[in-house]
Amino acid sequence: MTSRFYLAGALPLALASCGGATALPDVTYLTKPAAEAVTPRRTGYASPIRNYTARPVVEPSDWRDLNRAQEPQ
């Protein structure tokens, strides 16, 4: 019973090996850059805390005063 399975698997492989080899497609365009004239932009170091604003801890205050301070004048 298992020899039939081996034969069924080996038969397509044997028939495929009898055929001629086909040429592979040309894929050299895949390794070329999209725009060869463009140079990469050089970037400098940017500190991750450059926009840091120190906000010291304060005691809780009335939220109404905070809302009045933030409303447009």
DSSP file (Angstrom, degrees, kcal/mol; ACC not computed):
  #  RESIDUE AA STRUCTURE BP1 BP2  ACC     N-H-->O    O-->H-N    N-H-->O    O-->H-N    TCO  KAPPA ALPHA  PHI   PSI    X-CA   Y-CA   Z-CA
    1    1 A M    >>        0   0    0      0, 0.0     4,-0.9     0, 0.0     3,-0.6   0.000 360.0 360.0 360.0 -44.7    0.0    0.0    0.0
    2    2 A T  H 3>  +     0   0    0      1,-0.2     4,-2.0     2,-0.2     5,-0.2   0.787 360.0  65.0 -72.1 -24.5    2.8    2.5    0.9
    3    3 A S  H 3> S+     0   0    0      1,-0.2     4,-2.2     2,-0.2    -1,-0.2   0.821  97.6  56.1 -66.7 -27.6    4.7    1.6   -2.3
    4    4 A R  H <> S+     0   0    0     -3,-0.6     4,-2.6     2,-0.2    -1,-0.2   0.882 106.2  50.0 -68.5 -37.7    1.8    3.1   -4.3
    5    5 A F  H  X S+     0   0    0     -4,-0.9     4,-1.7     2,-0.2    -2,-0.2   0.907 111.4  48.3 -66.9 -40.5    2.2    6.3   -2.4
    6    6 A Y  H  X S+     0   0    0     -4,-2.0     4,-2.4     2,-0.2    -2,-0.2   0.908 113.4  47.6 -64.5 -41.3    5.9    6.4   -3.1
    7    7 A L  H  X S+     0   0    0     -4,-2.2     4,-2.2     1,-0.2    -2,-0.2   0.895 109.8  52.5 -66.1 -40.2    5.3    5.6   -6.8
    8    8 A A  H  < S+     0   0    0     -4,-2.6    -1,-0.2     1,-0.2    -2,-0.2   0.825 115.2  42.3 -65.8 -30.6    2.6    8.3   -7.0
    9    9 A G  H  X S+     0   0    0     -4,-1.7     4,-0.8    -5,-0.1    -2,-0.2   0.819 116.5  46.5 -83.1 -33.0    5.1   10.8   -5.5
   10   10 A A  H  X S+     0   0    0     -4,-2.4     4,-2.5     1,-0.2     5,-0.2   0.787  99.8  68.2 -81.9 -27.9    8.1    9.8   -7.5
   11   11 A L  H  X S+     0   0    0     -4,-2.2     4,-2.3     1,-0.2     5,-0.2   0.929 101.3  44.7 -61.8 -48.0    6.3    9.6  -10.9
   12   12 A P  H  > S+     0   0    0      0, 0.0     4,-2.1     0, 0.0    -1,-0.2   0.880 113.6  51.8 -64.5 -34.7    5.8   13.3  -11.3
   13   13 A L  H  X S+     0   0    0     -4,-0.8     4,-1.6     2,-0.2    -2,-0.2   0.911 110.6  47.8 -66.2 -40.9    9.3   14.1  -10.1
   14   14 A A  H  X S+     0   0    0     -4,-2.5     4,-0.7     1,-0.2    -1,-0.2   0.902 113.2  47.6 -66.8 -40.7   10.7   11.7  -12.7
   15   15 A L  H >< S+     0   0    0     -4,-2.3     3,-0.5    -5,-0.2     4,-0.5   0.863 110.3  52.6 -68.4 -35.0    8.6   13.1  -15.5
   16   16 A A  H >< S+     0   0    0     -4,-2.1     3,-0.8     1,-0.2    -1,-0.2   0.832 103.4  57.8 -69.5 -31.8    9.6   16.7  -14.5
   17   17 A S  H 3< S+     0   0    0     -4,-1.6    -1,-0.2     1,-0.2    -2,-0.2   0.704  97.1  63.0 -73.3 -17.2   13.3   15.9  -14.7
   18   18 A C  T << S+     0   0    0     -4,-0.7    -1,-0.2    -3,-0.5    -2,-0.2   0.715  87.5  89.5 -78.3 -20.0   13.0   14.8  -18.3
   19   19 A G  S <  S-     0   0    0     -3,-0.8     2,-0.1    -4,-0.5    -3,-0.0  -0.296  86.8 -97.8 -75.8 162.4   11.9   18.2  -19.4
   20   20 A G        -     0   0    0      1,-0.1     2,-0.3    -2,-0.0    -1,-0.1  -0.424  39.3-104.6 -77.7 154.2   14.4   20.9  -20.5
   21   21 A A        -     0   0    0     -2,-0.1     2,-0.3    -4,-0.1    -1,-0.1  -0.588  32.1-138.5 -79.5 139.3   15.5   23.6  -18.2
   22   22 A T        -     0   0    0     -2,-0.3     2,-0.2     1,-0.1    -1,-0.0  -0.698  23.4-104.3 -96.6 151.4   14.0   27.0  -18.8
   23   23 A A        -     0   0    0     -2,-0.3    -1,-0.1     1,-0.1     0, 0.0  -0.475  35.8-116.0 -73.5 143.2   16.1   30.2  -18.6
   24   24 A L        -     0   0    0     -2,-0.2    -1,-0.1     1,-0.1     3,-0.0  -0.502  35.2-103.3 -77.0 148.6   15.6   32.3  -15.5
   25   25 A P        -     0   0    0      0, 0.0     2,-0.6     0, 0.0    -1,-0.1  -0.334  35.8-102.6 -71.0 155.4   14.1   35.8  -15.9
   26   26 A D        +     0   0    0      1,-0.1     3,-0.2     2,-0.0     0, 0.0  -0.689  46.8 164.5 -79.8 116.5   16.4   38.9  -15.8
   27   27 A V    >   +     0   0    0     -2,-0.6     3,-1.4     1,-0.1     4,-0.3   0.050  35.9 114.9-121.5  24.2   15.9   40.5  -12.4
   28   28 A T  G >   +     0   0    0      1,-0.3     3,-1.1     2,-0.2     4,-0.4   0.750  67.6  69.6 -68.1 -21.8   18.9   42.9  -12.3
   29   29 A Y  G >  S+     0   0    0      1,-0.2     3,-0.6     2,-0.2    -1,-0.3   0.720  86.0  69.5 -67.4 -19.3   16.6   45.9  -12.3
   30   30 A L  G <  S+     0   0    0     -3,-1.4    -1,-0.2     1,-0.2    -2,-0.2   0.764  97.9  48.9 -70.6 -24.1   15.5   44.9   -8.7
   31   31 A T  G <  S+     0   0    0     -3,-1.1    -1,-0.2    -4,-0.3    -2,-0.2   0.536  91.6  94.7 -93.8  -7.0   18.8   45.8   -7.2
   32   32 A K  S <  S-     0   0    0     -3,-0.6     2,-0.0    -4,-0.4     4,-0.0  -0.582  81.3-110.2 -84.2 146.2   19.1   49.3   -8.9
   33   33 A P        -     0   0    0      0, 0.0     3,-0.3     0, 0.0    -1,-0.1  -0.350  21.7-121.7 -70.6 158.1   18.0   52.4   -7.0
   34   34 A A  S    S+     0   0    0      1,-0.3     2,-0.5     2,-0.1    -2,-0.0   0.908 102.9  21.1 -67.9 -42.6   14.9   54.2   -8.2
   35   35 A A    >   -     0   0    0      1,-0.1     3,-0.6     3,-0.1    -1,-0.3  -0.935  65.5-173.4-130.2 108.0   16.7   57.5   -8.8
   36   36 A E  T 3  S+     0   0    0     -2,-0.5    -1,-0.1    -3,-0.3    -2,-0.1   0.753  81.8  58.8 -74.2 -24.1   20.4   57.2   -9.2
   37   37 A A  T 3  S+     0   0    0      2,-0.1     2,-0.4     0, 0.0    -1,-0.2   0.647  85.0  93.0 -81.9 -14.5   21.0   61.0   -9.2
   38   38 A V    <   -     0   0    0     -3,-0.6    -3,-0.1     1,-0.0     0, 0.0  -0.659  63.0-154.4 -85.5 129.4   19.5   61.6   -5.8
   39   39 A T        -     0   0    0     -2,-0.4     2,-0.1     1,-0.1    -2,-0.1  -0.760  27.7-101.1 -98.5 149.2   21.9   61.6   -2.9
   40   40 A P        -     0   0    0      0, 0.0     2,-0.3     0, 0.0    -1,-0.1  -0.395  38.8-110.8 -69.0 145.6   20.7   60.8    0.6
   41   41 A R        -     0   0    0     -2,-0.1     2,-0.5     1,-0.0     0, 0.0  -0.570  26.1-132.2 -77.2 135.0   20.2   63.7    2.9
   42   42 A R        -     0   0    0     -2,-0.3     2,-0.4     0, 0.0    -1,-0.0  -0.758  23.8-165.5 -88.4 129.4   22.6   64.0    5.8
   43   43 A T        -     0   0    0     -2,-0.5     2,-0.1     3,-0.0     3,-0.1  -0.900   8.1-139.4-116.3 146.4   21.0   64.5    9.1
   44   44 A G        -     0   0    0     -2,-0.4     2,-0.3     1,-0.1    -1,-0.0  -0.336  39.6 -71.9 -93.0 178.6   22.7   65.7   12.3
   45   45 A Y        -     0   0    0     -2,-0.1     2,-0.5     1,-0.0    -1,-0.1  -0.542  44.6-163.5 -73.2 133.9   22.2   64.5   15.8
   46   46 A A        -     0   0    0     -2,-0.3    -3,-0.0    -3,-0.1    -1,-0.0  -0.983  19.5-127.3-120.8 121.9   18.9   65.7   17.4
   47   47 A S    >   -     0   0    0     -2,-0.5     3,-1.3     1,-0.1     4,-0.2  -0.432  10.3-138.9 -67.0 135.3   18.6   65.5   21.1
   48   48 A P  T 3  S+     0   0    0      0, 0.0     3,-0.2     0, 0.0    -1,-0.1   0.682 103.0  44.6 -71.0 -14.2   15.5   63.6   22.2
   49   49 A I  T >  S+     0   0    0      1,-0.1     3,-1.4     2,-0.1    -2,-0.1   0.001  74.2 117.9-115.4  29.0   14.8   66.1   25.0
   50   50 A R  T <  S+     0   0    0     -3,-1.3    -1,-0.1     1,-0.3    -3,-0.0   0.796  81.4  43.0 -68.4 -27.7   15.4   69.3   23.0
   51   51 A N  T 3  S+     0   0    0     -3,-0.2    -1,-0.3    -4,-0.2     2,-0.2   0.112  84.2 139.2-102.7  21.1   11.8   70.5   23.4
   52   52 A Y    <   -     0   0    0     -3,-1.4     2,-0.5     1,-0.0    -3,-0.1  -0.458  34.9-163.3 -71.0 133.1   11.6   69.6   27.1
   53   53 A T        -     0   0    0     -2,-0.2     2,-0.3     2,-0.0    -2,-0.1  -0.979  19.4-128.2-117.2 123.8    9.9   72.0   29.4
   54   54 A A        -     0   0    0     -2,-0.5    -2,-0.0     1,-0.0     0, 0.0  -0.544  25.5-176.3 -73.0 128.3   10.5   71.7   33.1
   55   55 A R        -     0   0    0     -2,-0.3     3,-0.1     3,-0.0    -1,-0.0  -0.892  15.0-149.6-126.4  99.6    7.2   71.6   35.0
   56   56 A P        -     0   0    0      0, 0.0     2,-0.3     0, 0.0     0, 0.0  -0.248  28.2 -95.2 -69.3 158.5    7.8   71.5   38.7
   57   57 A V        -     0   0    0      1,-0.0     2,-0.3     0, 0.0     0, 0.0  -0.558  48.1-174.9 -73.7 131.7    5.4   69.7   41.0
   58   58 A V        -     0   0    0     -2,-0.3     3,-0.1    -3,-0.1    -3,-0.0  -0.836  29.7 -95.2-124.9 163.7    2.9   72.1   42.6
   59   59 A E        -     0   0    0     -2,-0.3     2,-0.0     1,-0.1    -1,-0.0  -0.437  52.9 -90.1 -74.0 151.6    0.2   71.7   45.1
   60   60 A P        -     0   0    0      0, 0.0     2,-0.3     0, 0.0    -1,-0.1  -0.356  51.4-174.0 -61.4 141.0   -3.3   71.0   43.9
   61   61 A S        -     0   0    0     -3,-0.1     2,-0.2     1,-0.0    -3,-0.0  -0.758  37.2 -66.2-129.1 177.8   -5.3   74.2   43.3
   62   62 A D     >  -     0   0    0     -2,-0.3     4,-1.3     1,-0.1     3,-0.4  -0.473  37.5-143.8 -68.2 130.0   -8.9   75.1   42.4
   63   63 A W  H  > S+     0   0    0      1,-0.2     4,-2.2    -2,-0.2     5,-0.2   0.748  97.0  64.1 -69.7 -23.4   -9.7   73.9   38.9
   64   64 A R  H  > S+     0   0    0      2,-0.2     4,-2.3     1,-0.2    -1,-0.2   0.908 101.5  49.5 -66.6 -40.3  -11.9   76.9   38.3
   65   65 A D  H  > S+     0   0    0     -3,-0.4     4,-1.9     1,-0.2    -1,-0.2   0.892 110.2  51.4 -64.6 -38.1   -8.8   79.2   38.6
   66   66 A L  H  X S+     0   0    0     -4,-1.3     4,-1.2     2,-0.2    -2,-0.2   0.901 109.9  49.0 -65.9 -40.7   -6.9   77.0   36.2
   67   67 A N  H  X S+     0   0    0     -4,-2.2     4,-1.0     1,-0.2     3,-0.3   0.899 110.7  50.5 -64.8 -40.9   -9.8   77.2   33.6
   68   68 A R  H  < S+     0   0    0     -4,-2.3     3,-0.3     1,-0.2    -1,-0.2   0.864 108.6  52.6 -65.5 -34.4  -10.0   81.0   34.0
   69   69 A A  H  < S+     0   0    0     -4,-1.9    -1,-0.2     1,-0.2    -2,-0.2   0.779 112.7  45.0 -71.2 -26.0   -6.2   81.3   33.4
   70   70 A Q  H  < S+     0   0    0     -4,-1.2    -1,-0.2    -3,-0.3    -2,-0.2   0.561  88.4 102.9 -96.8  -8.8   -6.4   79.2   30.2
   71   71 A E  S  < S-     0   0    0     -4,-1.0    -3,-0.0    -3,-0.3    -4,-0.0  -0.417  84.6 -92.6 -74.8 152.4   -9.5   80.8   28.6
   72   72 A P              0   0    0      0, 0.0    -1,-0.1     0, 0.0    -2,-0.1  -0.305 360.0 360.0 -64.3 146.6   -8.9   83.3   25.7
   73   73 A Q              0   0    0     -3,-0.1    -2,-0.0     0, 0.0    -3,-0.0   0.438 360.0 360.0 -85.8 360.0   -8.6   86.9   26.7
